[in-house]
Amino acid sequence: MRVYIANFGEENYEWPVCKAKGTVATMNDIEAQPLWEQGKREEYILSRMKNDKSARGQPPTRSTASRWYNLMTIISETADDLWIHRDGEKLFWTISKNAPHFFENKKEPVGRKRDVVVCHKPCEPWSDRTRTEQQLLWRDLHPKARDFLSTEATLQQLSEDYAQYAIALVHGEDLSPWHEQELWKKKNANASKGYNPVTYANSARKAAMRMARVAFTTAKQSNGQTVERAVKNKDMKFRNEMELEDYITALIEAQEGMCALTELPLEMDEKDGDKELICSLDRIDSNGHYEKDNLQVVCKFANRWKSYSADSEFRRLLRLLKNCV
C-alpha cells in the first residue's frame, strides 16, 4: 500500500469537494490537459515552463513541470492507496478505490484563477477517526509525525518507514516502535521544552543563506583564488551572497519545497531534522559554474550520491531504483 500526503489545489480550494464526494483530486491548466491525455510528456514540460507559474508565482523548473505531469497520472491510477490530508486541527484519511477517474472543468476560485481540468478519483468516505474510533487531532500527534504528515507541495508519497507509521496510526495500532527511536525521543523532548519550528518561508530563506555562504566559500577555495576572478572550475557568477540567496530562495519556491532529483520533501534548517534530507545546492552540470540555470536544490544525500555524475545519468539510475521498489 502506498501512502500519500496531499493538498487539493492552490489554497486547498478543492478539498471541500473531495471531502463531500469522497475523492482525491488534482488539476491541470486547461491548455496543458490535452498534452497529458496524449502522453506528450516533453511538450507538456516545455509548455508549463514557458506558460505557467507555481502557486508562489515562480516559473516552474523542469523537475517541477515534470512532477506536475506525474500528478495527474498518480491520481488517475491510484487504487487501494492510503491518502492523508490535514484540515486545521484534524487529520483526515481515505483509501482510493479501484474505480474510474472522472474530469470536471472549472475556474479556480483563488490564486491564479485559471481555467483548469480537475481529475477526481473515487475513494472511501474521508474520516477523521482511526479504525478504532479514536479522533485524529493534529495536536495529539507525535512532533516527529507532524513533520511528515503534512506537506507544502501538492502531494508527497511517504517513504516505507513513514508509510508504515501512517498505516498503523489510522488503524489505531501501537506506535511505540517508532516513538521509542532515539530521533523521535529527541524530537519529543525538544517539543516539550517549547521548541517550535520556524515558518516555511523563513526556514527556506535561512537555508538559502547557508547554501549561498557555502557556495561562495567553495568557489573561493576551488583554485585558491578570490571569487571575483574567473577560474577554471566552480566560478561564481553571482555578484554577492545576497544575490545568490535570492536565487536559491526562488528555486526552492519553484521546486515547491521538493528535491529536484528525488522529489522527496526538502528539510530546511530545522533543529534535529533529518540531516540526510537537508537541502543542498547542486550544480546540474558538475563541470559548470555557480550560475543561473545550472543550479538546483536537492537533498544532501542525493547531492553526495550524485557527486560528479552527469545529471541525466543520475536521474536515469534514480528511475531504475524507483521502478524496483
N, C-alpha and C positions, 0 to 999 in steps of 0.2 A: 504494500500500500504506500503510495506517495503521499506526502503531506505538504500542503501549500498554505502560506500566509498571504492574504490578498486584500487589496483595496479595489474598489469598483468605480473607476473614473476619477477625473480631476475633482478634488474636494469630496470624493466618495459619493458623487451625486446619484449613482445607480444602485447604491446599497438598499434604499427603501424598496425599490422594485425587486431586487434579488430576494430580499427577505420576504416580501409578500408573495412572490411567485414560486419560491423555492428553486432558485437557480444560482449559478455563478456566472460571471459575465466579464467581457472585455469589449473594447471598441476600436474601430479603425476610422480614420478620416474617410469620408465617402469617396474621395478621389483615389485613395490608396486601396480600397477594398477589392476592386477588380483585379489588381495585380496579385493580391494574396489568393484570390479564388482561382486564378490561372497558374498559380505556383511560380510566378516570376519574381523570385527572391531578390536577385540582384537589381532589377528595375525598381522593385519596392524600396530597397535600401537607399538607392540613389535619389529616388523621388522624395523620400522622407527627409533625407539630409538637406535637400535643396528647398523643400516647400513647407516643412513642419518645424515645430519647436516643442521643447519639453514643457511640462506643466510650470516650470520655473522660468520659462521664456528663453531658454538657451537652445540654439540649433543642436540637434542630436548628433552625437558622434556615430561613427559607423557601427560600433558594437551596440549602441543603444537602439539604432534603427533596426539592426538585425534582431535584437531582442523583441522589439515591437512586432516584427513579423512572426516571431515564435509564439507570442502571447495568444493570438487568435487560434493557432494550431493547438496549443495546450488546452485552452478552454473547450474547443470543439471536440477534442479527442478524450478528455478526461472521463474516467469511469472507475467507480469503486475507490476513489481517492478521498482523503480527508482534507477538508478546506476549513480554515480558521480565519475569523475576522474580528477585530476589536471594534466595539462600538461604545466609546466612552469608558465607563466603569465595568462594562460587561464584555465577556468573551463568548462569541458565538461559533458554532461549528456545524458542519454538514458533511454528508458523503455524496459524491457525484454519482449519478445513475448512468447505466448503460442504455441511454435513450438518445434520440436525435437532437442535435442542437437546432436553434432557430434564430433568425435575424430580425431585428427591428431597426428602422431608420428613425433618427430623432435629432433635434437641435440641442446641443449641450446647454444646460441651464446656467452654467457658471463658467468662469475662466475664459478660455478662448472662444467658447460658444460656437464650436464647429458643427457642421453637419456631419454626423457620424453614422456608421452601421454598428449596432450593438449585437454581439453574439451571446446568446443565453444558452446555458446547458442545464437541463433539469437535475435536481438533486433532492435529497431528503429534506423535510422541513428544517429550517435553521433552528438550533436550540442553544440556550444559554445555560443548560444544565448538563451534568455528566449523566452517563447511563445509570448511575446510582442515585440520580435526582439531587445531586449537590449543585448549588448555583455556582457558576464560574464568574467570579468577580476579579477584576484586574488587580485590585489592592491586595487580594489574598494570594496572588501568585508569588512564587519564589522570585527574588530580584533577578537572578540569572535567567529564569524563564521569560521574564519581561523583556530581556534583551532580544530574544528571537521569536517571540510570539506576536510581534507586530512588525511592520515594515514601512519604510518611506517609499518604497517602489510600488509598482502596480501589483506584482506578485513575486513571491520568493519560495522556492522549493527548499524544504529543510534537509539538512544532512541526516544521515542514518540515525545517529545517536539522538539528535534533537527530535527527529520524527518519531522515534520510539517513545520519547518522553511525552510528546503531544498525544500520541495514541493512548498511552497509559493514563494521561490526565483526563481525557474525555471519557474513558472507561471507568474512572473513579478508582484506579488501582494504586498500589503502594508506589510512592515516588522516592522513597528513601535511597534506592541505589544511585540516584543522581544527586540528591540533596546531601549525601554523605561524602561526595567527592570534594577534594581539597579546594578546587577552584570555586565550587558552588558555596562551600562553607565560608570562604574568604569573602566572596561577594555578599553573602548574607550578613557577615559581621560588619562590613563597611556600611551596608544599608541601615543596620541597627544603630549606627553612630550618626545617622542623619545625612550620609553622603547622598547627593543627588547628581545624576549625570547632567552635563551641560546640554543646552538645546542643540538640535541637529545643525542649525546654521552656524552657531558659534563654534561647535566642535569641528565642523568642516573647515572653518577659517583657521582655527588653531592648528589643525593637521596640515593645512596648506602652508602655513608659516614654517612648520618644521621641515616639510619636504623641500621648500624653497631654500631654506638655510643649508640643508644637506647637499642639495644640488649645486649651490654656489661653492661650497667647500670642496666637493668632489671635482668640479671643473677647475678650481684653482690648483688643486693638488695633482691633477692628472698628468701634467707635464712640468710641475714646479713653477708655473707662470701665473701671473695675475689674470683674472677673468676678462679684463678689458682687452687683452691682446688675443689675436687669432691664434689658435693652437690646432694641432693636427687632430687630436681626439677630444671629445667631450667639450667642445667650445660652448660658451654660454652666450646665447643670442638675446637674452633679456637684459635690459639696462640695469636693473637692480632687483633686489629680493621682493620688493613690494609688487613690481610688475609681474613677476613670476607667481607670487601668491594669488594675485587676481586671476591669472590664467588658470592655475590649478583649481581654485575655488569654482570657476566656471566649468572646468572639466568634470569635477565631482557632481555638480548640478546637472550637466548634460548627460552624465552616466547614471543619473538618478540614484546615486549612492551605491552603485553596484560595481564590482571589479570588472574591468574591461576585458579581462581574459577568461575568468572562470564564471562570471555572473553571480558570484557569491556577494552577499551584502558586505560592504566595507566597514571595518571598525575604524572609528576616528581615533582620538587620543583619550578615550575613556579610561579612567583608572581601573586597573585589574580586568581589562577586557582581554579578549583572545589575541595574543601577540602575533600569531601567525596570520590573522585576518586584518591586522592594522594596515592602513592604506600606505602605499609606497609608489613613488614616481618612477615610471619606466619609460625608457626611450624605445619607441616602436622599432626603429632601426638602431640596433645596438652599436653600429659603426657611425651613426649620425650624432648630431649635437643636441643640446638642450634648446630647442626652438619650437615654435608653433607647428602643429600638425605632425610632430614627431614625438609627442608625449601622450601618455595615458596613465590613469591611476589604477593600480592593481593591488591585490593582496600581497603582503610581504612574502609569503611562501611561494606564490606564483612568480614573483619577480626573481626570487632566488633560484627556483627551478628553471626558469627560462634562461637566466644568465645571458650568454651571448648568442643564444639560438636565434634563428630567423623567426620573426613574429608569425609568419604564415605557417611555418613548420611546427612551431609550438602549439598553435591553435589546432592544427591537424591532429597532433598527438592527444590534445585535450578532448577532441571529439571522439577519438577512438576509445579513450578511457570512459567517457560518458556513455558510449554505446555498450560498454561491457558491464556497467553497473546494473 
